[in-house]
Amino acid sequence: MARFRINWDLIKDIVFGIFTVGVWFLLKPKPGQRKSATREWIDAIIFAVIAATIIRTFLIEAYTIPTPSMEKSLLVDDFLFVSKVSYGARVPMTPLSFPFAHNTLPLVGGKSYLEWIKIGYHRLPGFGSVHRGDCVVFNWPAENEGRPVDKKENYIKRCVGIAGDTIEIRDQQVYIDGQSQPLPEQAQSSYHVITDGTGFSEQAVQRLGLRQSGEQISPVEYSFHMTKTGAEEMKHFGNVKLVEQNLIPKSAYQDFIFPFDPRFGWNVDNFGPLWIPKKGATIKIDSSNIALYRKVIADYEGNQLEERNGQILINGSPATSYTFKMDYYFMMGDNRHNSADSRFWGFVPEDHVVGKAVMIWMSLDRNASFFNKVRWGRLFHFIGGYGG
């Protein structure tokens, strides 16, 4: 069955017209007839849903941090405002959707959207573009649930590389085009800690701002996720004999790291160099680099890609070069040893970008007592680049 395609300009005009007429109808009572209290409540609710949907789609939306992959910059149960206008709001690709539900219906479960109408990738003009250091919300590219792009799960990471950059990681240090990049101020890594056999008090753990008392490896060994500042402070604990950052040597290949090819031999701490695709740029492709760009060409940009007897065919024709249709980004979590990010699944296409995290409006500590649940110092905290 042929896919139903529809003219975007026509849809835009129809939707705007329906919205305008709907708002007029809700606000205008019938001549000589006063609305009942029930009708006024219904009208108010409908209008509020429409207004809120427009705001969260095109202006700003609230998100919650579910995992520790961005600690200590962003904490679990930080409530964020994400700006859609910073990069330009992405027009919904799957417009027939239940209000305020991402991809699953509340309470009853099941899909919250219909795929009867699909709109291609369109983005309204914004205030700027994605920059290195931005905390970006995006749809997870590696999801294999078969959902439309805008209904894939939302992730938040820090952009460390933009289109056209060549990124490399050497012993956890990020380099762009050969230049060392700043580390986020509150970035964490894992540390190997050796003690005299005594453990750590709850007060000591809280003083360092650790989420838990670490993973105990042996009676005297622990593994902690900490900032550099926290690691330096722990060195002065009376029961601590050694604090050493965990680093995976360059010679150690990890098969779960992109591009999952032993010829590259990369790992989580030593990665690249890798060129990030840029819209309009043309590169040579062959068996030596196709593993890096296979998913971009076939999945993200919708081409039929075949590799046959050492030859690459794109849409049935032999190809020795490829011109990219979109910009791509490289995202990493600030908790470098506890983050599933671009090191594990590759590039983030521009059509997956949702918006920029701009402010923490509420923050809760689920492990604290009732009166200490709110992290007061984080309320209305603006989210910056590498410095905060």
Phi, psi and chi 1 to 4 in degrees:
 res  aa     phi    psi   chi1   chi2   chi3   chi4
   1 MET       -  132.3 -179.8 -178.3  -64.4      -
   2 ALA   -69.9  140.9      -      -      -      -
   3 ARG   -71.3  134.4  178.0  178.6  -67.3  178.7
   4 PHE   -71.2  120.2  175.3   64.5      -      -
   5 ARG  -113.9  143.8  -58.2 -176.3   66.2   86.8
   6 ILE  -135.5  147.7 -167.0  160.1      -      -
   7 ASN   -70.5  126.3 -178.3  -82.9      -      -
   8 TRP   -64.4  -43.3  163.2 -119.2      -      -
   9 ASP   -59.7  -37.8  -69.8  -32.8      -      -
  10 LEU   -65.2  -46.3  177.0   61.3      -      -
  11 ILE   -59.2  -45.0  -86.1  -72.8      -      -
  12 LYS   -57.6  -46.0  178.7 -178.1   66.0  176.1
  13 ASP   -66.3  -40.2  -67.0  -20.6      -      -
  14 ILE   -65.3  -47.5  -69.4  173.9      -      -
  15 VAL   -62.0  -45.3  170.5      -      -      -
  16 PHE   -62.5  -40.0 -178.5   76.0      -      -
  17 GLY   -65.2  -44.3      -      -      -      -
  18 ILE   -62.4  -43.8  -68.1  173.6      -      -
  19 PHE   -61.1  -45.3  171.9   71.9      -      -
  20 THR   -62.7  -46.6  -56.2      -      -      -
  21 VAL   -64.4  -39.9  171.5      -      -      -
  22 GLY   -62.7  -45.1      -      -      -      -
  23 VAL   -62.1  -43.3  170.8      -      -      -
  24 TRP   -60.1  -42.4  174.3   84.8      -      -
  25 PHE   -65.7  -41.1  174.7   77.0      -      -
  26 LEU   -67.3  -35.9  -70.2  170.8      -      -
  27 LEU   -86.3  -19.4  -64.6  179.0      -      -
  28 LYS  -103.0  109.4 -178.3  179.7 -178.0  -59.9
  29 PRO   -71.1  156.8   24.9  -31.6      -      -
  30 LYS   -67.5  146.3  -64.9  179.3 -179.5  179.3
  31 PRO   -57.9  129.7  -23.2   33.5      -      -
  32 GLY    73.0    7.7      -      -      -      -
  33 GLN  -127.9  128.8 -179.9  179.7   -2.1      -
  34 ARG   -94.3  137.6 -174.7  169.6 -178.4  171.4
  35 LYS   -69.5  142.7  -68.8 -175.6 -179.9 -179.2
  36 SER   -74.0  162.7   66.3      -      -      -
  37 ALA   -59.9  -38.5      -      -      -      -
  38 THR   -63.7  -45.1  -57.9      -      -      -
  39 ARG   -63.6  -38.7  172.0   64.3 -174.0  -83.6
  40 GLU   -64.6  -39.8  -72.7  179.5  -10.7      -
  41 TRP   -65.1  -44.8  -88.0  105.6      -      -
  42 ILE   -61.5  -45.4  -67.7  173.1      -      -
  43 ASP   -62.1  -41.4  -73.2   -4.5      -      -
  44 ALA   -64.4  -40.5      -      -      -      -
  45 ILE   -65.9  -45.5  -69.0  170.7      -      -
  46 ILE   -61.1  -44.7  -66.4  174.3      -      -
  47 PHE   -63.5  -40.1 -177.0   75.7      -      -
  48 ALA   -64.7  -40.4      -      -      -      -
  49 VAL   -63.7  -44.6  168.8      -      -      -
  50 ILE   -62.2  -47.4  -66.8  172.4      -      -
  51 ALA   -63.0  -44.5      -      -      -      -
  52 ALA   -65.4  -38.1      -      -      -      -
  53 THR   -63.3  -42.6  -60.4      -      -      -
  54 ILE   -64.2  -42.8  -68.8  173.0      -      -
  55 ILE   -63.0  -47.8  -70.3  170.5      -      -
  56 ARG   -74.7  -21.2   69.7 -165.5  -62.8  -92.9
  57 THR   -83.1  -39.8  -59.6      -      -      -
  58 PHE  -114.9  -12.8  -63.2  104.1      -      -
  59 LEU  -120.4  -68.4  -63.3  176.4      -      -
  60 ILE  -151.3  146.8 -162.4  163.5      -      -
  61 GLU  -140.1  150.2 -172.2  171.1    1.4      -
  62 ALA   -94.4  138.1      -      -      -      -
  63 TYR  -134.3  160.6  -72.2   84.1      -      -
  64 THR  -123.3  139.4  -51.8      -      -      -
  65 ILE   -80.3  116.9  -60.7  -66.2      -      -
  66 PRO   -95.1  -20.5   32.0  -30.4      -      -
  67 THR  -130.7  164.7   70.3      -      -      -
  68 PRO   -86.9   18.8   31.6  -34.9      -      -
  69 SER   -67.7  -17.7   69.4      -      -      -
  70 MET  -108.6    8.0  -75.6  -66.2  -70.2      -
  71 GLU   -66.9  149.9  -69.5 -173.1  -17.3      -
  72 LYS   -88.3    5.5  -74.7  -76.1 -171.2  -80.6
  73 SER   -63.2  -49.5  -55.2      -      -      -
  74 LEU  -125.5  132.6  -61.4  174.3      -      -
  75 LEU  -103.3  157.3  -54.3 -179.3      -      -
  76 VAL   -57.1  132.0  172.5      -      -      -
  77 ASP    72.3   24.3  -70.8  -26.4      -      -
  78 ASP   -77.3  134.2  -84.4  -10.0      -      -
  79 PHE  -103.9  122.1  -66.9   78.0      -      -
  80 LEU  -112.1  152.9  -47.6  178.7      -      -
  81 PHE  -101.5  128.3  -78.6  140.8      -      -
  82 VAL  -113.0  121.4  174.0      -      -      -
  83 SER   -81.0  126.2  167.5      -      -      -
  84 LYS   -87.4  -20.2  -56.9  -65.9 -175.7   69.7
  85 VAL   -86.9  -12.8  -63.2      -      -      -
  86 SER   -60.8  -43.0  -67.1      -      -      -
  87 TYR  -108.6    0.0  -50.3  134.6      -      -
  88 GLY    95.7  126.6      -      -      -      -
  89 ALA   -65.9  136.7      -      -      -      -
  90 ARG   -84.5  124.4 -175.0 -178.4   60.9 -175.5
  91 VAL   -66.1  133.7  175.5      -      -      -
  92 PRO   -53.4  127.0  -25.6   34.4      -      -
  93 MET   -80.9  -26.3  -57.8  173.9 -179.0      -
  94 THR  -122.1   82.6  -43.9      -      -      -
  95 PRO   -72.2  -22.2   24.8  -32.8      -      -
  96 LEU   -85.9   94.6  -59.2 -179.5      -      -
  97 SER  -145.0  148.6  179.9      -      -      -
  98 PHE   -68.6  132.6 -172.0   84.5      -      -
  99 PRO   -57.4  137.5  -21.5   32.0      -      -
 100 PHE    67.5    8.6  -48.4  125.6      -      -
 101 ALA  -111.6  135.2      -      -      -      -
 102 HIS   -77.8  -67.9 -179.4   49.9      -      -
 103 ASN  -135.7   -2.4   52.4   35.1      -      -
 104 THR  -132.6  135.7  -54.9      -      -      -
 105 LEU   -67.4  136.3  -75.1  169.8      -      -
 106 PRO   -66.1  146.0   21.7  -30.5      -      -
 107 LEU    70.6  -57.4  -58.4  179.2      -      -
 108 VAL   -88.7  -18.3  -62.5      -      -      -
 109 GLY    76.8 -175.2      -      -      -      -
 110 GLY    87.6  169.5      -      -      -      -
 111 LYS   -64.7  137.8  -67.7 -162.2  -55.1 -175.6
 112 SER   -95.9    9.8   65.2      -      -      -
 113 TYR  -142.4  160.4   56.9   90.5      -      -
 114 LEU  -117.3  143.6  -63.4  172.3      -      -
 115 GLU  -104.2   25.1  -63.2 -174.5   68.9      -
 116 TRP   -64.1  -36.6  -61.7  -14.2      -      -
 117 ILE  -121.1  127.9  -61.0  176.5      -      -
 118 LYS  -123.5  132.0  -67.2 -176.2  178.9 -179.8
 119 ILE  -112.3  136.7  -62.0  173.5      -      -
 120 GLY   -64.9 -179.9      -      -      -      -
 121 TYR   -74.4  120.7  168.7   55.6      -      -
 122 HIS  -138.8  140.4  -60.4  -86.1      -      -
 123 ARG  -131.8  131.4 -168.2  176.2  -67.0  -84.2
 124 LEU   -73.9  158.3  -58.5  178.6      -      -
 125 PRO   -58.4  141.6  -23.2   33.6      -      -
 126 GLY  -124.4 -175.7      -      -      -      -
 127 PHE   -80.0  -15.6  -67.6  144.5      -      -
 128 GLY  -177.5 -161.5      -      -      -      -
 129 SER  -126.1  173.9   57.1      -      -      -
 130 VAL   -67.8  130.1  178.9      -      -      -
 131 HIS  -116.2  155.4  -69.8   85.0      -      -
 132 ARG   -59.6  135.6  -64.7 -172.9 -150.0  102.6
 133 GLY    97.5  -16.6      -      -      -      -
 134 ASP   -66.8  142.7  -73.6   -4.3      -      -
 135 CYS   -89.8  114.8  -70.3      -      -      -
 136 VAL  -116.4  133.5 -179.6      -      -      -
 137 VAL   -93.7  133.0  172.7      -      -      -
 138 PHE  -148.9  161.4   55.6   91.1      -      -
 139 ASN   -79.7  133.9  -60.6  113.7      -      -
 140 TRP   -66.0  113.4 -175.7   34.3      -      -
 141 PRO   -65.3  -30.1  -17.0   29.6      -      -
 142 ALA   -81.2   -1.6      -      -      -      -
 143 GLU   -60.8  135.9 -179.0  178.2  -49.8      -
 144 ASN  -118.1   27.0   56.8    8.1      -      -
 145 GLU   -81.5   -6.6  -61.8  -65.9  -31.0      -
 146 GLY    80.3   15.4      -      -      -      -
 147 ARG   -82.9  156.2  -70.8 -172.0  -78.7 -124.4
 148 PRO   -59.5  159.7  -19.7   30.2      -      -
 149 VAL   -53.5  -48.5  167.6      -      -      -
 150 ASP   -76.1   -2.5   59.1  -22.8      -      -
 151 LYS  -111.2    4.1  -62.8  -57.4  178.0 -176.2
 152 LYS   -68.7  160.7  -67.3 -179.6  179.3  180.0
 153 GLU   -60.7  145.7  -67.7  -61.7  -31.3      -
 154 ASN   -86.1  135.0  -69.0  -45.0      -      -
 155 TYR  -121.9  156.9  -91.4   42.9      -      -
 156 ILE  -131.2  128.2 -178.0  168.3      -      -
 157 LYS  -144.5  175.2  -53.7  -70.5  179.4 -173.2
 158 ARG   -97.3  133.9 -167.9  178.1  -60.7  -84.1
 159 CYS   -76.0  119.8  176.3      -      -      -
 160 VAL  -109.8  -12.2  -63.8      -      -      -
 161 GLY  -148.1  134.5      -      -      -      -
 162 ILE  -108.7  173.6   61.2  174.1      -      -
 163 ALA   -55.6  131.7      -      -      -      -
 164 GLY    93.9  -13.1      -      -      -      -
 165 ASP   -75.9  153.0  -75.0  -13.2      -      -
 166 THR  -110.0  115.5  -64.2      -      -      -
 167 ILE  -103.5  142.7 -172.6  168.8      -      -
 168 GLU  -144.8  143.5 -174.6  175.3    6.1      -
 169 ILE  -119.2  122.3  -56.1  170.2      -      -
 170 ARG  -121.7  114.2  -52.4  174.1 -159.6  160.7
 171 ASP    48.7   48.7  -66.8  -25.8      -      -
 172 GLN    77.5  -12.8  -70.6 -168.0   30.3      -
 173 GLN   -83.8  128.5  176.5   61.2   51.5      -
 174 VAL   -87.2  134.3  175.2      -      -      -
 175 TYR  -122.4  136.5  -67.1   80.6      -      -
 176 ILE  -118.6  121.9  -63.8  -65.3      -      -
 177 ASP    50.5   38.0  -61.1  -28.5      -      -
 178 GLY    85.2   -4.6      -      -      -      -
 179 GLN  -102.4  131.2  -60.6  -63.8  -46.8      -
 180 SER   -63.3  137.3  175.5      -      -      -
 181 GLN  -105.2  149.8  -61.0  -61.6  -64.1      -
 182 PRO   -65.4  148.1   22.9  -32.4      -      -
 183 LEU   -90.4  135.9 -172.5   71.0      -      -
 184 PRO   -51.2  140.4  -26.5   34.5      -      -
 185 GLU   -55.7  -38.2 -174.2  177.3   -4.7      -
 186 GLN  -106.0   22.0  -63.4  -64.1  -42.9      -
 187 ALA   -64.4  147.8      -      -      -      -
 188 GLN  -118.7  156.8  -70.2 -165.9  145.7      -
 189 SER  -142.3  172.3 -177.2      -      -      -
 190 SER   -93.9  143.5   65.7      -      -      -
 191 TYR  -128.4  141.8  -72.4   83.6      -      -
 192 HIS   -91.8  123.2 -179.1 -139.7      -      -
 193 VAL  -121.4  129.2  177.6      -      -      -
 194 ILE  -113.4  131.1  -62.0  179.2      -      -
 195 THR  -116.4 -178.9   71.2      -      -      -
 196 ASP   -86.9    9.0   59.5    8.3      -      -
 197 GLY   108.7  -12.1      -      -      -      -
 198 THR   -92.7  153.3   58.0      -      -      -
 199 GLY   -87.7 -163.1      -      -      -      -
 200 PHE  -115.8  132.2  -64.1   90.6      -      -
 201 SER   -72.2  158.7   67.6      -      -      -
 202 GLU   -62.1  -34.1 -173.6   64.9   26.8      -
 203 GLN   -65.3  -39.4  -68.9   80.6    2.1      -
 204 ALA   -66.7  -41.5      -      -      -      -
 205 VAL   -62.5  -44.0  169.3      -      -      -
 206 GLN   -66.9  -35.8  -69.8  179.4   -4.8      -
 207 ARG   -63.4  -35.1 -166.6  171.0   81.3 -150.3
 208 LEU   -85.0   -4.3  -66.9 -177.1      -      -
 209 GLY    71.5   27.2      -      -      -      -
 210 LEU   -80.9  145.3  -56.1  177.7      -      -
 211 ARG   -72.4  -29.8  -65.5 -175.7   68.0 -112.9
 212 GLN  -153.7  174.1   52.8 -169.5   11.7      -
 213 SER   -84.0   26.9   55.5      -      -      -
 214 GLY    81.0  172.2      -      -      -      -
 215 GLU   -97.8  120.4  176.0 -171.5   -4.3      -
 216 GLN   -85.2  120.5 -172.1  166.3    5.2      -
 217 ILE   -91.8  -38.2  -58.4  169.8      -      -
 218 SER  -150.0  178.2   74.6      -      -      -
 219 PRO   -57.3  -22.2  -28.3   37.0      -      -
 220 VAL  -119.8   -2.2  -62.0      -      -      -
 221 GLU  -118.1  140.5  -68.0  178.2  -74.6      -
 222 TYR  -135.9  160.0  -67.8   79.5      -      -
 223 SER  -124.8  124.7  179.0      -      -      -
 224 PHE  -122.6  145.2  -76.3   96.5      -      -
 225 HIS   -95.4  116.9  -69.1  -85.1      -      -
 226 MET  -143.0  161.6  -62.8 -175.6  -71.7      -
 227 THR   -78.7  166.7   63.1      -      -      -
 228 LYS   -61.2  -38.8  -76.1 -172.4  175.5 -178.7
 229 THR   -63.0  -43.2  -58.4      -      -      -
 230 GLY   -64.1  -38.3      -      -      -      -
 231 ALA   -65.3  -40.3      -      -      -      -
 232 GLU   -64.8  -38.1  -71.1  -60.7  -42.1      -
 233 GLU   -68.1  -38.8 -172.9  172.2  -15.1      -
 234 MET   -64.6  -28.9 -177.5  172.6  -81.3      -
 235 LYS   -59.7  -22.6  -71.3  178.6 -178.9  178.6
 236 HIS   -92.7    0.4  -64.4   94.2      -      -
 237 PHE   -66.9  141.2  -75.7   13.9      -      -
 238 GLY   -63.3  -28.9      -      -      -      -
 239 ASN   -94.2    2.3   65.2  -33.5      -      -
 240 VAL   -99.6  127.6  171.5      -      -      -
 241 LYS  -101.8  -29.2  -66.2 -175.2  175.3 -178.3
 242 LEU  -152.1  136.0  174.5   70.3      -      -
 243 VAL  -128.9  115.4  177.3      -      -      -
 244 GLU  -134.8  130.1 -176.0  177.0   51.0      -
 245 GLN   -67.6  134.5 -172.8  176.0   17.7      -
 246 ASN   -77.1  124.8  -70.4  -42.2      -      -
 247 LEU  -132.7  131.9  -76.5  174.3      -      -
 248 ILE   -89.0  123.5  -61.0  172.5      -      -
 249 PRO   -65.8  155.0   21.9  -31.8      -      -
 250 LYS   -59.8  -28.3 -172.3  172.7 -176.6  178.3
 251 SER   -75.6  -10.9   58.4      -      -      -
 252 ALA   -91.7  109.9      -      -      -      -
 253 TYR   -84.6  134.5  165.9   61.0      -      -
 254 GLN  -115.6  117.4  -66.8  178.6  -45.7      -
 255 ASP   -73.8   -7.9   59.6    5.5      -      -
 256 PHE   -94.8    4.7   51.0   82.7      -      -
 257 ILE   -96.9  136.7  -66.3  -62.7      -      -
 258 PHE   -55.5  138.3  179.6   83.8      -      -
 259 PRO   -96.0   25.7   35.8  -35.1      -      -
 260 PHE    62.2   40.3  -34.3  111.8      -      -
 261 ASP  -136.2  119.0 -169.8  -35.9      -      -
 262 PRO   -63.1  -16.5   21.5  -32.3      -      -
 263 ARG   -65.0  -24.3  -71.4  179.3  -63.2  176.3
 264 PHE   -92.1  -34.4  -65.9   90.6      -      -
 265 GLY    66.4   30.4      -      -      -      -
 266 TRP   -86.6  159.1  -61.0  -15.8      -      -
 267 ASN  -139.9 -177.5   62.1   53.1      -      -
 268 VAL   -66.8  -25.0   71.0      -      -      -
 269 ASP  -104.6  -16.4  -71.1  -25.9      -      -
 270 ASN  -134.2  108.8  -71.4  -83.6      -      -
 271 PHE  -143.1  140.4 -176.8   99.3      -      -
 272 GLY    86.7 -169.6      -      -      -      -
 273 PRO   -71.4  146.1   24.4  -32.1      -      -
 274 LEU  -137.8  124.8  172.7   65.8      -      -
 275 TRP   -84.5  131.8 -178.9   77.9      -      -
 276 ILE   -93.0  124.4  -56.4  172.3      -      -
 277 PRO   -58.8  143.1  -24.8   34.7      -      -
 278 LYS  -125.9  137.6 -177.5  177.8  178.8   64.2
 279 LYS   -56.6  128.5 -177.9  178.1  180.0  178.8
 280 GLY    88.4  -12.2      -      -      -      -
 281 ALA   -80.4  143.4      -      -      -      -
 282 THR  -115.7  132.4  -59.5      -      -      -
 283 ILE  -126.6  157.7   64.0  166.1      -      -
 284 LYS   -78.3  140.4  -67.8 -178.7  179.0  179.7
 285 ILE  -125.3  138.8   53.7  171.8      -      -
 286 ASP  -157.4 -172.2   54.5   35.4      -      -
 287 SER   -64.9  -18.6   58.1      -      -      -
 288 SER   -78.8  -22.7   68.8      -      -      -
 289 ASN  -130.6    0.2   68.8   -9.4      -      -
 290 ILE   -63.5  -28.0 -169.0   61.0      -      -
 291 ALA   -61.1  -29.4      -      -      -      -
 292 LEU   -74.1  -29.5  -57.9  173.9      -      -
 293 TYR  -123.1    8.4  -55.2  107.5      -      -
 294 ARG   -59.4  -48.7 -178.2 -176.8  -68.5  123.1
 295 LYS   -68.3  -36.3 -168.8  171.2 -177.4   66.4
 296 VAL   -61.4  -50.5  168.4      -      -      -
 297 ILE   -67.0  -44.9  -64.5  170.6      -      -
 298 ALA   -84.9  -49.0      -      -      -      -
 299 ASP   -90.2  -51.2  -65.3  -10.1      -      -
 300 TYR   -76.4  -31.4  -57.6  149.3      -      -
 301 GLU  -110.8    6.9  -56.1 -154.9  -15.7      -
 302 GLY    68.8   34.1      -      -      -      -
 303 ASN  -101.4  156.3  -63.3  -73.5      -      -
 304 GLN   -89.2  113.9 -177.1 -178.2   -3.9      -
 305 LEU  -113.0  129.6  177.3   66.7      -      -
 306 GLU  -129.8  145.7  -65.0  179.8   75.3      -
 307 GLU  -122.9  110.7  -61.9  166.3   60.9      -
 308 ARG  -132.7  117.3 -171.4 -173.9  -53.6  160.4
 309 ASN    52.9   42.8  -59.9  -37.0      -      -
 310 GLY    80.5   -1.3      -      -      -      -
 311 GLN  -106.9  144.1 -173.1  178.6   43.9      -
 312 ILE  -103.7  129.9  -63.4  170.6      -      -
 313 LEU  -120.1  129.8  -65.4   97.1      -      -
 314 ILE  -116.1  119.7  -62.5  178.5      -      -
 315 ASN    53.4   39.4  -60.3  -37.2      -      -
 316 GLY    87.6   -7.7      -      -      -      -
 317 SER  -111.6  140.2  -59.8      -      -      -
 318 PRO   -57.8  139.3  -22.8   33.6      -      -
 319 ALA  -137.0  135.0      -      -      -      -
 320 THR  -117.3   -1.7   57.1      -      -      -
 321 SER  -148.9  165.0   65.0      -      -      -
 322 TYR  -148.8  139.3 -177.0   76.7      -      -
 323 THR  -109.0  124.1  -59.1      -      -      -
 324 PHE   -78.1  144.3  -64.9   97.0      -      -
 325 LYS   -95.8  -17.1  -57.6  173.0 -174.0  175.3
 326 MET  -136.3  163.0  -72.5 -169.2  -68.8      -
 327 ASP   -83.8  153.2  -75.0  -26.2      -      -
 328 TYR  -131.9  162.1  -68.8   80.2      -      -
 329 TYR  -136.8  156.5  -55.4   96.6      -      -
 330 PHE  -115.2  119.8 -162.1   93.3      -      -
 331 MET  -113.3  140.8  -52.0  -73.2 -174.8      -
 332 MET  -138.3  148.3  -70.5  177.6   64.2      -
 333 GLY   -81.3  150.6      -      -      -      -
 334 ASP   -72.4  -21.6  -72.4   -1.7      -      -
 335 ASN   -89.3   82.7 -162.8   -9.5      -      -
 336 ARG   -61.4  -26.6  -65.8  -66.6  167.1   82.7
 337 HIS  -104.2   14.2  -84.5  165.2      -      -
 338 ASN  -144.3   48.7 -167.0   16.0      -      -
 339 SER  -146.0  124.2  171.7      -      -      -
 340 ALA   -87.8  109.7      -      -      -      -
 341 ASP  -141.8 -157.3   49.6   40.5      -      -
 342 SER   -61.8  -20.1  -73.3      -      -      -
 343 ARG   -65.6  -23.7  -66.1  169.5  -65.6  176.3
 344 PHE   -99.6  -27.5  -67.4   79.4      -      -
 345 TRP  -138.1    7.2   31.7 -102.5      -      -
 346 GLY    92.2 -149.9      -      -      -      -
 347 PHE   -77.7  156.4  -50.3  108.4      -      -
 348 VAL  -107.2  116.9  174.5      -      -      -
 349 PRO   -71.8  153.8  -10.7   25.5      -      -
 350 GLU   -61.7  -29.8   66.5  171.9   75.5      -
 351 ASP   -74.6   -7.1   66.8   -9.9      -      -
 352 HIS   -93.0   -9.8  -76.7   56.7      -      -
 353 VAL   -74.0  127.6  172.0      -      -      -
 354 VAL   -96.0  -50.9  174.4      -      -      -
 355 GLY   178.0 -176.5      -      -      -      -
 356 LYS  -108.4  128.2  178.4 -178.9  178.9 -179.8
 357 ALA   -71.5  123.7      -      -      -      -
 358 VAL  -117.6  -26.5  -66.7      -      -      -
 359 MET  -157.0  142.5 -172.7  177.3   72.5      -
 360 ILE   -92.2  114.0  -58.5  168.4      -      -
 361 TRP   -97.8  -17.2   62.9  -87.4      -      -
 362 MET  -155.7  148.3  172.7   62.0   76.6      -
 363 SER  -146.5  129.8 -176.6      -      -      -
 364 LEU  -123.7  144.1  -58.7  176.1      -      -
 365 ASP  -108.2  106.1 -175.1  -10.1      -      -
 366 ARG   -68.4  -18.4   65.7  178.2   67.7  176.2
 367 ASN   -92.6   -6.6  -62.4  -44.6      -      -
 368 ALA   -84.9  165.1      -      -      -      -
 369 SER   -69.7  168.2   61.1      -      -      -
 370 PHE   -54.2  -44.3  177.8   78.6      -      -
 371 PHE   -79.4  -11.1  -67.9  104.9      -      -
 372 ASN  -112.5   15.6  -63.9  -46.4      -      -
 373 LYS   -62.0  -38.8  -78.2  -72.6 -175.0 -173.9
 374 VAL   -82.9  128.9  178.5      -      -      -
 375 ARG   -86.9   87.9  -57.2 -177.1 -176.8  112.6
 376 TRP   -60.4  -33.8  -63.8  102.0      -      -
 377 GLY   -69.6  -12.1      -      -      -      -
 378 ARG  -100.6   -7.3  -61.2 -175.9   65.7   77.9
 379 LEU   -66.0  133.8  -91.5   58.3      -      -
 380 PHE    56.3   38.3  -57.1  106.1      -      -
 381 HIS   -91.6  124.0  172.1   75.7      -      -
 382 PHE   -77.6  140.8  -75.1   95.4      -      -
 383 ILE   -96.0  117.7  -58.5  167.9      -      -
 384 GLY  -100.4 -159.3      -      -      -      -
 385 GLY   -86.8 -132.7      -      -      -      -
 386 TYR   -63.5  -25.1  -75.0  117.5      -      -
 387 GLY   -83.3   -7.6      -      -      -      -
 388 GLY   174.9      -      -      -      -      -
